[in-house]
Amino acid sequence: MARDRAGKQTPQLPLFDGGAKSSKGRAAGTKRPAGAPQRASSKRPAEADRDPEVLTVAGLDRLLKRLLEGATASVRVRGEISGLHRAGSGHAYFTLKDEREDALIDGVMYRSAPARARQLLCDGESVVLTGRVTVYAPRGRLQLVADDVLGSARGALLERLEKLKAKLAAEGLFDSDRKQLLPTNPQCIAVLTSRDGAAIHDVIRVAFSRGPVRILLVPTPVQGAGAAERIASAIATTDQLPGMDAMIVTRGGGSAEDLAAYNDEAVVRAIAAAGLPVVSAVGHEVDVSLSDLAADRRAATPSQAAEMLVPDHGERSATLGHLNVRLSRGLHQRLSQARERLTALRGRLSEPRTLVLEQGQRFDDLSARLERSMVRRLRQRRSLLEASRRGLEAQHPRRVVAAARLRLSPLGPKLGAAMTSRLQGLQHELTGTLGRLAALSPLAVLGRGYAIATTPAGHVVSDAAEVTAGDRLTVRLHRGRVQTVVEDSGDGTHRDAPED
């Protein structure tokens, strides 16, 4: 008895070692699958009795076919489609199951049936078929030949499966971020499948052909009553076994009923809770179970599962050899480049004493260049300083004032003569203007004996009609003014002079 990680005793399981081959070229512990065809017997059957009452097998099938077709012309049958297979000829083969009782019948819908009816056929669908019951003579098999589908509804099995799938998906059991990476170089792989099935032989054959690995068979039922519970228990037990690197949960193909155990909630939760990486290879490529969705990787077939886990030793050896050649070439190339660079550096590197002397000579050259540069810069600075000094001396205030006086000395007499000439011209203009004003001035007229009479309001009297006798007037003479009273205005009116 072996012990698991928890220290419990576990039953001894068959272990297949890919590193050791049996003398017969067959892995130790393998058996012929159940139901494998045996070699046909060489014995010839005895001739059938010539008695007319004895029927041959074909005759009996034909008799049953005539009796059955004569008794039932056309029937309607309700059931759930399972194991649907569409042949290349266009015919559809299936099994019609009773949804309440344990009963089933084989069915076929030929391609002569309406295309609409053939499209309604689907695994897990509950349908009502119209057809006739007959016997398929070559196999002696009772079957229902369906002509049409009267109604279709979601089958109970498929509906339960969809609800379970949605529930587990909501819990995150199918999320990609929780899936584990497969081991790169596993040493021991557990395979959970039937001992007598073809799946274990496919896994062993492919795994051993790819490289040295040990295969631990954990026998589990793959279908039937109680299969789901035993598969879930086997997954939990295998997860605790020491030395395991991964496990494969697999079985061959089959109908929806055959794969039902791998859609069970207990199996799906056991796969999701496993600490070991799990590869699910249930059925064929077209079959996708809930176990496939919960596993870390899904394989289309048991052979592909072995290919996923076991690296190809020959391919690895070839890759390693190719990488070794590339590494060798790269190292030779790097060494060659390093040698060339070292040779170039050696050519540039001289004797240390010569390098020191050359650096001393370079220092002397730089010192001489620096001295010449400093002398040249000093000369330039002195020249600039001398030019600035001469410029400042030329702008001295005494020099500027003396130069201004020198420029102003001849301008004084010119200014006096210009002012005299200008005054004389203005005096001549003033005399002429005064003469013209005197000629136009009323005072000149007064000088010739004329006078100006004005009213007390200052109005100049130019017409005798403007005054009346008795009005007081002011008369302006050439020299002075006199007050007078009008005695006669010239319009015939007369007024006595006022008494003094």
TIMINU-621391 format. One record per residue (C-alpha): residue in three letters; residue number from 1; chain; x, y, z. Coordinates in pm, whole numbers. Layout:
<nodes>
<ALA NUM A <X Y Z>>
...
</nodes>
This chain:
<nodes>
<MET 1 A <0 0 0>>
<ALA 2 A <128 351 -93>>
<ARG 3 A <76 664 118>>
<ASP 4 A <-58 996 -12>>
<ARG 5 A <41 1347 99>>
<ALA 6 A <-182 1329 406>>
<GLY 7 A <-23 1002 517>>
<LYS 8 A <-325 789 430>>
<GLN 9 A <-281 450 270>>
<THR 10 A <-388 430 -93>>
<PRO 11 A <-432 122 -311>>
<GLN 12 A <-141 26 -536>>
<LEU 13 A <-210 163 -885>>
<PRO 14 A <-64 32 -1212>>
<LEU 15 A <238 242 -1313>>
<PHE 16 A <367 249 -1672>>
<ASP 17 A <728 360 -1718>>
<GLY 18 A <812 505 -2059>>
<GLY 19 A <1181 454 -1996>>
<ALA 20 A <1151 73 -1990>>
<LYS 21 A <993 -139 -2266>>
<SER 22 A <871 -493 -2221>>
<SER 23 A <1022 -768 -2429>>
<LYS 24 A <699 -804 -2621>>
<GLY 25 A <702 -434 -2720>>
<ARG 26 A <391 -373 -2507>>
<ALA 27 A <376 -160 -2187>>
<ALA 28 A <353 -372 -1877>>
<GLY 29 A <9 -386 -1725>>
<THR 30 A <-183 -313 -2046>>
<LYS 31 A <-473 -533 -2143>>
<ARG 32 A <-679 -590 -2451>>
<PRO 33 A <-975 -349 -2440>>
<ALA 34 A <-1305 -504 -2361>>
<GLY 35 A <-1508 -577 -2665>>
<ALA 36 A <-1202 -599 -2893>>
<PRO 37 A <-1272 -818 -3196>>
<GLN 38 A <-1148 -1176 -3169>>
<ARG 39 A <-1004 -1370 -3458>>
<ALA 40 A <-1283 -1516 -3666>>
<SER 41 A <-1341 -1888 -3636>>
<SER 42 A <-1243 -2102 -3933>>
<LYS 43 A <-1531 -2334 -3887>>
<ARG 44 A <-1801 -2319 -4156>>
<PRO 45 A <-2164 -2320 -4035>>
<ALA 46 A <-2364 -2624 -4102>>
<GLU 47 A <-2599 -2605 -4391>>
<ALA 48 A <-2947 -2490 -4307>>
<ASP 49 A <-3216 -2749 -4289>>
<ARG 50 A <-3406 -2771 -4614>>
<ASP 51 A <-3734 -2802 -4421>>
<PRO 52 A <-3968 -2517 -4543>>
<GLU 53 A <-4076 -2442 -4185>>
<VAL 54 A <-3719 -2344 -4084>>
<LEU 55 A <-3642 -1974 -4159>>
<THR 56 A <-3305 -1817 -4221>>
<VAL 57 A <-3201 -1513 -4016>>
<ALA 58 A <-3261 -1284 -4315>>
<GLY 59 A <-3599 -1447 -4376>>
<LEU 60 A <-3696 -1396 -4012>>
<ASP 61 A <-3593 -1028 -4031>>
<ARG 62 A <-3798 -979 -4346>>
<LEU 63 A <-4098 -1154 -4186>>
<LEU 64 A <-4078 -931 -3878>>
<LYS 65 A <-4041 -626 -4102>>
<ARG 66 A <-4362 -717 -4297>>
<LEU 67 A <-4558 -795 -3983>>
<LEU 68 A <-4447 -475 -3806>>
<GLU 69 A <-4505 -243 -4101>>
<GLY 70 A <-4844 -400 -4163>>
<ALA 71 A <-4953 -354 -3802>>
<THR 72 A <-4839 10 -3769>>
<ALA 73 A <-4877 245 -4062>>
<SER 74 A <-4774 576 -3904>>
<VAL 75 A <-4700 675 -3542>>
<ARG 76 A <-4612 982 -3341>>
<VAL 77 A <-4346 936 -3075>>
<ARG 78 A <-4221 1186 -2814>>
<GLY 79 A <-3871 1148 -2678>>
<GLU 80 A <-3527 1303 -2630>>
<ILE 81 A <-3268 1275 -2905>>
<SER 82 A <-2931 1135 -2805>>
<GLY 83 A <-2616 1030 -2991>>
<LEU 84 A <-2709 1220 -3308>>
<HIS 85 A <-2481 1141 -3603>>
<ARG 86 A <-2516 1304 -3944>>
<ALA 87 A <-2358 1084 -4210>>
<GLY 88 A <-2196 1210 -4525>>
<SER 89 A <-2483 1062 -4724>>
<GLY 90 A <-2721 1312 -4562>>
<HIS 91 A <-2897 1057 -4339>>
<ALA 92 A <-2925 1134 -3964>>
<TYR 93 A <-2894 849 -3711>>
<PHE 94 A <-2989 888 -3345>>
<THR 95 A <-3136 724 -3037>>
<LEU 96 A <-3476 837 -2908>>
<LYS 97 A <-3497 815 -2529>>
<ASP 98 A <-3799 820 -2307>>
<GLU 99 A <-3776 1123 -2076>>
<ARG 100 A <-3948 952 -1781>>
<GLU 101 A <-3880 580 -1807>>
<ASP 102 A <-3577 370 -1891>>
<ALA 103 A <-3655 299 -2256>>
<LEU 104 A <-3507 388 -2592>>
<ILE 105 A <-3531 305 -2962>>
<ASP 106 A <-3295 360 -3254>>
<GLY 107 A <-3406 617 -3507>>
<VAL 108 A <-3310 737 -3853>>
<MET 109 A <-3419 1029 -4069>>
<TYR 110 A <-3325 986 -4434>>
<ARG 111 A <-3214 1277 -4647>>
<SER 112 A <-3542 1252 -4836>>
<ALA 113 A <-3713 1406 -4532>>
<PRO 114 A <-3773 1784 -4536>>
<ALA 115 A <-3460 1990 -4473>>
<ARG 116 A <-3645 2184 -4203>>
<ALA 117 A <-3711 1864 -4012>>
<ARG 118 A <-3348 1749 -4037>>
<GLN 119 A <-3228 2085 -3900>>
<LEU 120 A <-3451 2052 -3593>>
<LEU 121 A <-3272 1735 -3486>>
<CYS 122 A <-3021 1813 -3209>>
<ASP 123 A <-2867 1622 -2919>>
<GLY 124 A <-3066 1674 -2600>>
<GLU 125 A <-3372 1808 -2780>>
<SER 126 A <-3718 1685 -2681>>
<VAL 127 A <-3912 1624 -3002>>
<VAL 128 A <-4229 1469 -3138>>
<LEU 129 A <-4145 1258 -3442>>
<THR 130 A <-4384 1129 -3708>>
<GLY 131 A <-4278 812 -3885>>
<ARG 132 A <-4309 439 -3909>>
<VAL 133 A <-4159 152 -3708>>
<THR 134 A <-3962 -107 -3904>>
<VAL 135 A <-3686 -363 -3872>>
<TYR 136 A <-3347 -299 -4031>>
<ALA 137 A <-3296 -644 -4180>>
<PRO 138 A <-2914 -649 -4218>>
<ARG 139 A <-2877 -598 -3841>>
<GLY 140 A <-3212 -729 -3719>>
<ARG 141 A <-3256 -398 -3536>>
<LEU 142 A <-3585 -233 -3450>>
<GLN 143 A <-3583 133 -3552>>
<LEU 144 A <-3808 432 -3607>>
<VAL 145 A <-3790 587 -3953>>
<ALA 146 A <-3883 953 -3890>>
<ASP 147 A <-4040 1156 -4169>>
<ASP 148 A <-4108 1486 -3991>>
<VAL 149 A <-4067 1674 -3662>>
<LEU 150 A <-4399 1802 -3531>>
<GLY 151 A <-4261 1998 -3236>>
<SER 152 A <-3933 2076 -3067>>
<ALA 153 A <-3851 2194 -2716>>
<ARG 154 A <-3538 2210 -2508>>
<GLY 155 A <-3466 1871 -2362>>
<ALA 156 A <-3460 1828 -1987>>
<LEU 157 A <-3099 1705 -1994>>
<LEU 158 A <-2974 1994 -2206>>
<GLU 159 A <-3168 2247 -2003>>
<ARG 160 A <-3018 2121 -1677>>
<LEU 161 A <-2673 2127 -1836>>
<GLU 162 A <-2712 2488 -1949>>
<LYS 163 A <-2827 2598 -1603>>
<LEU 164 A <-2533 2422 -1439>>
<LYS 165 A <-2292 2576 -1689>>
<ALA 166 A <-2423 2927 -1618>>
<LYS 167 A <-2403 2869 -1243>>
<LEU 168 A <-2042 2746 -1250>>
<ALA 169 A <-1938 3022 -1490>>
<ALA 170 A <-2083 3282 -1253>>
<GLU 171 A <-1869 3135 -973>>
<GLY 172 A <-1559 3181 -1189>>
<LEU 173 A <-1473 2810 -1232>>
<PHE 174 A <-1416 2859 -1605>>
<ASP 175 A <-1213 3183 -1580>>
<SER 176 A <-883 3178 -1763>>
<ASP 177 A <-696 3365 -1488>>
<ARG 178 A <-734 3073 -1246>>
<LYS 179 A <-593 2813 -1485>>
<GLN 180 A <-246 2675 -1413>>
<LEU 181 A <45 2638 -1652>>
<LEU 182 A <137 2286 -1755>>
<PRO 183 A <475 2150 -1639>>
<THR 184 A <751 2180 -1898>>
<ASN 185 A <919 1847 -1816>>
<PRO 186 A <686 1620 -1616>>
<GLN 187 A <829 1301 -1468>>
<CYS 188 A <506 1128 -1363>>
<ILE 189 A <155 1181 -1501>>
<ALA 190 A <-165 1036 -1357>>
<VAL 191 A <-432 921 -1606>>
<LEU 192 A <-786 889 -1475>>
<THR 193 A <-980 665 -1712>>
<SER 194 A <-1114 314 -1758>>
<ARG 195 A <-865 31 -1723>>
<ASP 196 A <-1009 -146 -2029>>
<GLY 197 A <-1072 158 -2251>>
<ALA 198 A <-866 264 -2551>>
<ALA 199 A <-784 604 -2398>>
<ILE 200 A <-508 474 -2168>>
<HIS 201 A <-344 288 -2456>>
<ASP 202 A <-347 603 -2671>>
<VAL 203 A <-191 808 -2390>>
<ILE 204 A <78 547 -2322>>
<ARG 205 A <161 501 -2690>>
<VAL 206 A <198 874 -2760>>
<ALA 207 A <371 959 -2431>>
<PHE 208 A <630 681 -2454>>
<SER 209 A <703 768 -2817>>
<ARG 210 A <785 1126 -2721>>
<GLY 211 A <1013 1080 -2423>>
<PRO 212 A <1086 907 -2090>>
<VAL 213 A <794 955 -1852>>
<ARG 214 A <601 749 -1602>>
<ILE 215 A <226 701 -1643>>
<LEU 216 A <14 620 -1336>>
<LEU 217 A <-324 468 -1426>>
<VAL 218 A <-600 559 -1180>>
<PRO 219 A <-886 326 -1284>>
<THR 220 A <-1220 500 -1281>>
<PRO 221 A <-1553 422 -1443>>
<VAL 222 A <-1625 659 -1729>>
<GLN 223 A <-2004 613 -1755>>
<GLY 224 A <-2299 459 -1581>>
<ALA 225 A <-2453 495 -1238>>
<GLY 226 A <-2217 635 -975>>
<ALA 227 A <-1944 715 -1229>>
<ALA 228 A <-1945 1089 -1154>>
<GLU 229 A <-1896 1040 -779>>
<ARG 230 A <-1610 794 -833>>
<ILE 231 A <-1441 1022 -1087>>
<ALA 232 A <-1460 1317 -844>>
<SER 233 A <-1321 1102 -563>>
<ALA 234 A <-1040 976 -786>>
<ILE 235 A <-943 1334 -878>>
<ALA 236 A <-927 1437 -511>>
<THR 237 A <-724 1127 -421>>
<THR 238 A <-482 1168 -711>>
<ASP 239 A <-425 1531 -619>>
<GLN 240 A <-283 1413 -284>>
<LEU 241 A <-46 1152 -428>>
<PRO 242 A <325 1243 -392>>
<GLY 243 A <546 1277 -698>>
<MET 244 A <267 1364 -941>>
<ASP 245 A <331 1647 -1188>>
<ALA 246 A <-6 1656 -1368>>
<MET 247 A <-317 1451 -1433>>
<ILE 248 A <-520 1364 -1741>>
<VAL 249 A <-895 1310 -1707>>
<THR 250 A <-996 1129 -2023>>
<ARG 251 A <-1220 881 -2200>>
<GLY 252 A <-1310 796 -2555>>
<GLY 253 A <-1600 937 -2755>>
<GLY 254 A <-1964 851 -2709>>
<SER 255 A <-2316 984 -2695>>
<ALA 256 A <-2432 1263 -2468>>
<GLU 257 A <-2542 1002 -2213>>
<ASP 258 A <-2200 836 -2224>>
<LEU 259 A <-2030 1171 -2148>>
<ALA 260 A <-2283 1274 -1882>>
<ALA 261 A <-2050 1192 -1591>>
<TYR 262 A <-1805 1460 -1709>>
<ASN 263 A <-2082 1719 -1702>>
<ASP 264 A <-2160 1642 -1339>>
<GLU 265 A <-2115 1929 -1090>>
<ALA 266 A <-1907 1718 -850>>
<VAL 267 A <-1655 1628 -1122>>
<VAL 268 A <-1630 1987 -1244>>
<ARG 269 A <-1572 2121 -892>>
<ALA 270 A <-1312 1851 -822>>
<ILE 271 A <-1117 1949 -1136>>
<ALA 272 A <-1136 2319 -1048>>
<ALA 273 A <-1015 2253 -691>>
<ALA 274 A <-723 2029 -792>>
<GLY 275 A <-377 2157 -705>>
<LEU 276 A <-217 1962 -990>>
<PRO 277 A <-251 2089 -1346>>
<VAL 278 A <-540 1903 -1513>>
<VAL 279 A <-575 1823 -1883>>
<SER 280 A <-925 1717 -1986>>
<ALA 281 A <-962 1496 -2295>>
<VAL 282 A <-1322 1378 -2289>>
<GLY 283 A <-1470 1240 -2610>>
<HIS 284 A <-1365 1354 -2953>>
<GLU 285 A <-1283 1698 -3091>>
<VAL 286 A <-1650 1798 -3136>>
<ASP 287 A <-1742 1697 -2780>>
<VAL 288 A <-1701 1976 -2524>>
<SER 289 A <-1795 1894 -2165>>
<LEU 290 A <-1803 2109 -1852>>
<SER 291 A <-1491 1924 -1738>>
<ASP 292 A <-1311 2058 -2046>>
<LEU 293 A <-1409 2413 -1948>>
<ALA 294 A <-1293 2375 -1587>>
<ALA 295 A <-963 2203 -1667>>
<ASP 296 A <-639 2397 -1708>>
<ARG 297 A <-612 2276 -2068>>
<ARG 298 A <-850 2093 -2300>>
<ALA 299 A <-733 1831 -2545>>
<ALA 300 A <-941 1710 -2837>>
<THR 301 A <-830 1349 -2789>>
<PRO 302 A <-634 1142 -2532>>
<SER 303 A <-340 1138 -2774>>
<GLN 304 A <-335 1518 -2789>>
<ALA 305 A <-340 1532 -2408>>
<ALA 306 A <-22 1323 -2400>>
<GLU 307 A <134 1552 -2660>>
<MET 308 A <51 1857 -2448>>
<LEU 309 A <219 1720 -2137>>
<VAL 310 A <512 1513 -2265>>
<PRO 311 A <771 1710 -2461>>
<ASP 312 A <907 1542 -2772>>
<HIS 313 A <1250 1412 -2670>>
<GLY 314 A <1370 1385 -3029>>
<GLU 315 A <1252 1736 -3111>>
<ARG 316 A <1418 1866 -2796>>
<SER 317 A <1741 1690 -2883>>
<ALA 318 A <1734 1839 -3233>>
<THR 319 A <1659 2184 -3092>>
<LEU 320 A <1937 2146 -2836>>
<GLY 321 A <2180 2043 -3109>>
<HIS 322 A <2076 2338 -3323>>
<LEU 323 A <2117 2576 -3029>>
<ASN 324 A <2456 2419 -2949>>
<VAL 325 A <2573 2487 -3306>>
<ARG 326 A <2444 2845 -3289>>
<LEU 327 A <2613 2895 -2952>>
<SER 328 A <2943 2761 -3083>>
<ARG 329 A <2927 2986 -3387>>
<GLY 330 A <2839 3284 -3173>>
<LEU 331 A <3128 3218 -2934>>
<HIS 332 A <3377 3182 -3221>>
<GLN 333 A <3248 3505 -3375>>
<ARG 334 A <3273 3692 -3045>>
<LEU 335 A <3625 3558 -2983>>
<SER 336 A <3732 3659 -3334>>
<GLN 337 A <3593 4009 -3284>>
<ALA 338 A <3765 4034 -2945>>
<ARG 339 A <4099 3928 -3096>>
<GLU 340 A <4069 4185 -3373>>
<ARG 341 A <3990 4458 -3124>>
<LEU 342 A <4280 4352 -2901>>
<THR 343 A <4518 4366 -3198>>
<ALA 344 A <4393 4714 -3288>>
<LEU 345 A <4439 4835 -2931>>
<ARG 346 A <4789 4691 -2916>>
<GLY 347 A <4878 4879 -3234>>
<ARG 348 A <4760 5204 -3079>>
<LEU 349 A <4934 5140 -2745>>
<SER 350 A <5308 5246 -2737>>
<GLU 351 A <5587 5210 -2474>>
<PRO 352 A <5489 5389 -2149>>
<ARG 353 A <5818 5595 -2135>>
<THR 354 A <5760 5714 -2490>>
<LEU 355 A <5402 5806 -2401>>
<VAL 356 A <5524 6011 -2100>>
<LEU 357 A <5785 6192 -2312>>
<GLU 358 A <5528 6260 -2584>>
<GLN 359 A <5290 6401 -2326>>
<GLY 360 A <5576 6625 -2193>>
<GLN 361 A <5644 6749 -2547>>
<ARG 362 A <5275 6817 -2593>>
<PHE 363 A <5277 7010 -2263>>
<ASP 364 A <5567 7227 -2389>>
<ASP 365 A <5384 7297 -2713>>
<LEU 366 A <5071 7396 -2526>>
<SER 367 A <5273 7621 -2288>>
<ALA 368 A <5438 7801 -2582>>
<ARG 369 A <5100 7845 -2753>>
<LEU 370 A <4956 7982 -2429>>
<GLU 371 A <5242 8232 -2387>>
<ARG 372 A <5211 8356 -2745>>
<SER 373 A <4839 8388 -2705>>
<MET 374 A <4878 8589 -2383>>
<VAL 375 A <5133 8829 -2544>>
<ARG 376 A <4905 8879 -2842>>
<ARG 377 A <4608 8948 -2620>>
<LEU 378 A <4807 9198 -2410>>
<ARG 379 A <4914 9386 -2721>>
<GLN 380 A <4556 9402 -2838>>
<ARG 381 A <4443 9528 -2499>>
<ARG 382 A <4716 9797 -2493>>
<SER 383 A <4617 9918 -2839>>
<LEU 384 A <4253 9941 -2732>>
<LEU 385 A <4353 10124 -2414>>
<GLU 386 A <4565 10378 -2606>>
<ALA 387 A <4283 10443 -2852>>
<SER 388 A <4039 10492 -2564>>
<ARG 389 A <4281 10735 -2393>>
<ARG 390 A <4316 10942 -2710>>
<GLY 391 A <3944 10947 -2750>>
<LEU 392 A <3894 11067 -2393>>
<GLU 393 A <4158 11342 -2432>>
<ALA 394 A <3983 11464 -2746>>
<GLN 395 A <3658 11494 -2550>>
<HIS 396 A <3813 11692 -2252>>
<PRO 397 A <3584 11987 -2144>>
<ARG 398 A <3856 12251 -2187>>
<ARG 399 A <3922 12134 -2540>>
<VAL 400 A <3551 12129 -2615>>
<VAL 401 A <3496 12483 -2471>>
<ALA 402 A <3801 12625 -2652>>
<ALA 403 A <3684 12474 -2979>>
<ALA 404 A <3337 12615 -2924>>
<ARG 405 A <3478 12962 -2851>>
<LEU 406 A <3691 12941 -3160>>
<ARG 407 A <3384 12859 -3364>>
<LEU 408 A <3174 13136 -3194>>
<SER 409 A <3431 13429 -3218>>
<PRO 410 A <3362 13515 -3585>>
<LEU 411 A <2988 13482 -3529>>
<GLY 412 A <2963 13787 -3287>>
<PRO 413 A <3023 14067 -3544>>
<LYS 414 A <2803 13883 -3794>>
<LEU 415 A <2527 13864 -3536>>
<GLY 416 A <2556 14243 -3454>>
<ALA 417 A <2549 14344 -3821>>
<ALA 418 A <2255 14113 -3884>>
<MET 419 A <2065 14258 -3587>>
<THR 420 A <2137 14619 -3700>>
<SER 421 A <2027 14543 -4052>>
<ARG 422 A <1719 14369 -3924>>
<LEU 423 A <1627 14663 -3694>>
<GLN 424 A <1670 14913 -3973>>
<GLY 425 A <1446 14713 -4197>>
<LEU 426 A <1182 14688 -3925>>
<GLN 427 A <1204 15063 -3859>>
<HIS 428 A <1146 15137 -4229>>
<GLU 429 A <848 14899 -4228>>
<LEU 430 A <713 15067 -3910>>
<THR 431 A <748 15416 -4057>>
<GLY 432 A <562 15316 -4368>>
<THR 433 A <290 15148 -4165>>
<LEU 434 A <253 15452 -3938>>
<GLY 435 A <222 15679 -4242>>
<ARG 436 A <-52 15460 -4383>>
<LEU 437 A <-228 15450 -4044>>
<ALA 438 A <-203 15827 -4010>>
<ALA 439 A <-358 15870 -4350>>
<LEU 440 A <-645 15645 -4254>>
<SER 441 A <-687 15773 -3894>>
<PRO 442 A <-993 15988 -3818>>
<LEU 443 A <-775 16204 -3594>>
<ALA 444 A <-604 16340 -3903>>
<VAL 445 A <-943 16446 -4036>>
<LEU 446 A <-1015 16617 -3708>>
<GLY 447 A <-693 16808 -3748>>
<ARG 448 A <-825 16966 -4060>>
<GLY 449 A <-1119 17123 -3864>>
<TYR 450 A <-1371 16840 -3854>>
<ALA 451 A <-1548 16709 -3537>>
<ILE 452 A <-1732 16393 -3428>>
<ALA 453 A <-2062 16416 -3243>>
<THR 454 A <-2174 16128 -3025>>
<THR 455 A <-2482 16069 -2811>>
<PRO 456 A <-2447 15997 -2439>>
<ALA 457 A <-2475 15631 -2532>>
<GLY 458 A <-2164 15666 -2748>>
<HIS 459 A <-2349 15648 -3080>>
<VAL 460 A <-2183 15854 -3356>>
<VAL 461 A <-2428 16096 -3508>>
<SER 462 A <-2393 16098 -3883>>
<ASP 463 A <-2742 16226 -3974>>
<ALA 464 A <-2930 16530 -3836>>
<ALA 465 A <-3246 16323 -3834>>
<GLU 466 A <-3101 16110 -3564>>
<VAL 467 A <-3127 16394 -3302>>
<THR 468 A <-3393 16634 -3194>>
<ALA 469 A <-3377 16974 -3034>>
<GLY 470 A <-3272 16960 -2676>>
<ASP 471 A <-3054 16646 -2711>>
<ARG 472 A <-2719 16659 -2547>>
<LEU 473 A <-2421 16565 -2763>>
<THR 474 A <-2052 16525 -2706>>
<VAL 475 A <-1840 16681 -2978>>
<ARG 476 A <-1481 16553 -3018>>
<LEU 477 A <-1239 16802 -3167>>
<HIS 478 A <-877 16763 -3279>>
<ARG 479 A <-781 16850 -2927>>
<GLY 480 A <-1042 16785 -2653>>
<ARG 481 A <-1419 16742 -2627>>
<VAL 482 A <-1713 16986 -2573>>
<GLN 483 A <-2068 16932 -2453>>
<THR 484 A <-2349 17090 -2652>>
<VAL 485 A <-2727 17095 -2671>>
<VAL 486 A <-2912 17068 -3000>>
<GLU 487 A <-3121 17371 -3069>>
<ASP 488 A <-3218 17292 -3421>>
<SER 489 A <-3202 16944 -3567>>
<GLY 490 A <-3225 17070 -3923>>
<ASP 491 A <-3571 16923 -3982>>
<GLY 492 A <-3741 17260 -3902>>
<THR 493 A <-3784 17206 -3529>>
<HIS 494 A <-3656 17479 -3301>>
<ARG 495 A <-3612 17495 -2930>>
<ASP 496 A <-3499 17769 -2704>>
<ALA 497 A <-3176 17727 -2529>>
<PRO 498 A <-3210 17634 -2169>>
<GLU 499 A <-3162 17899 -1915>>
<ASP 500 A <-2839 17898 -1727>>
</nodes>
